[in-house]
């Protein structure tokens, strides 16, 4: 395969799935790691893709753009891991916890598989799979039905009807963006409706959002900033964002990707 043909194949893969990993391309195209990295560099220089650690994602960031799960899972990995570590202690043994769809909540799920006697409600295929693979007999996992989105969320009337019949202790909510004007948002209208149903079912709302989510606005608002009991972000969050979230949310926790203890801001 010529370099141009290979690069076109890579570009089509990125556009189709939202992102690719170098290791996957090496296996699929039968070339070296260095060759793939050169191809990605060429495509990035032409503005056709965005290079990220370990691979590449599609360009563009409109209010209705919804990257696939694979693409999102490659972004801000250190920050998401730090946020997940910081948020995990908020979930107590024996409690009922809802996890919305998203790569940050998926990361959190890996930290919750060792929490005993949890009842987990989720509309995420990926999150449910984490608990299924762990196979703990003392944990109950409820995966709601619905229509599957590019981010592997189950949404729509079936999902909303299932969630409305439930009552949970705490909701761990992943979001696409957050801003003063729009609050917490998503690019998917049906997912916003399902997330709002999850909020209504929960006694406590914890929003998980790394610092890159600040200033990003999806087409549909899930909740106002003030509806969050806790917002867990990371130390890359700008000072102005810290001030706004500290003013509106009940509590702001900032996780340090370097592994230091989380910072806790003054709550309202």
Buried (B, 14 or more C-beta within 10 A) or exposed (E): EEEEEBBBBBBEBBEEBBBBBBEBBBEEBEBEEEBBBBBBEBBBEEEBBBBBEBBBBBBEEEBEBBBBBBBBBBBBBBBBBBBBBBBBEBBEEEBBBBBBBBBBBBBBBBBBBEBEEBBBBBBBBBBBBBBEEBEBEEBEBBBBBBBBBBBBBBBBEBBBEBBEEBEBBBBBBBBBBBBBEBBBBBBBEBBBBBBBBBBEBBEBBBBBBBBBBBBBBBBBBBBEBEBBBBBBBBBBBEEEBBEBBBBBBBBBBBBBBEEEEBBEBEEE
